[in-house]
Amino acid sequence: MGVTVDVDPVIDELEKKGCEILTELVKGETAEAAPAGDLNSMITDLQKMGDQSQVASDTPPDKLLAQLKDLELSGEVWYLYAPHFDMRNVGDSLATQGTWVKKTCAFSWEVPEQHKIHIPEGLRVPSEGLPYAVDDPDEVNRHDWVCQHRKIWLTPRVVQFLKQRATQWYIYWPHWRVIAGPGNEVAGLVALANTWVKRTAQFSEKLGKDEKSFVGEGQVVYISGGVKMVEAPLERRRHQYIDEHRCIVLSSRMQLVQGKDSLFMQ
């Protein structure tokens, strides 16, 4: 004979815990925070209560888990390729290689830059609740690998953080010389050797072709905001030569050629 369990407090605790996770993850360098918790066990416990107990609640049992989903659906819808992420922690998808979050399940090379955000290896992406299987009518039949994609909900603050971080590029400083502007500010850089502009400070040979852009000797790269030391904690941990790298933001005059591995000037 099953025991009677009041599940309303469990729902309240789940909602509270979900808020704690998002609050903890959206701090400082948001997506590099450690996981703040795991709701999986709480959800599993709630499911077991429904299977093994007489549920004491004003809410019908079949709607309790639906309420949990409702707690998770308040952000923007984005998609990710599941094999590129460790999603064992609820609300915390860890990129296991350089990858993307996208506004569509289309192949990343087919998605315009403004509709995708690069996620470097090791970056944690905090989302609202569990990633879900793709069920959108416009997405499910795009290609044979849609089944390996997941739909996630990102808060506007997380999207803003990820977009801002994606504007940062990294260079191996000994390969560059500064070009001064009219006011003696850093207007650009000229390559002293064949080199790369990279989306992360990792060694170039470890990066995929969509994570780095080749710059030939003598080519000029225009930047905005100057040249900065590498400060992001995730990037600082990449390797022992990190202090020989610098962080830059490309000028709006510079654009990536879709499907190419080099930069061009507008």
Buried (B, 14 or more C-beta within 10 A) or exposed (E): EEEEBEBEEBBEEBBEBBEEBBEBBBEEBBBBBEBBBBBEEBBEEBEEBBEEBEBEBEEEBEEBBEEBEEBBEEBEBBBBBBEBBEBEBBBBBBBEBBBBBBBBBBEBEBBEEEEBBBBBBBBBBBBBBBBBEBEEEEBEEBEEEBEBBBBBBBBEBBBEBBEEBBEBBBBBBEBBEBBEEEEEEBBBBBBEEEBBBBBBBBEBEBBEEBBBBBBEEEBBBBBBBEBEEBEBEBBBEBEEEBEBBBBBBBBEBBEBEEEEEEBEEE
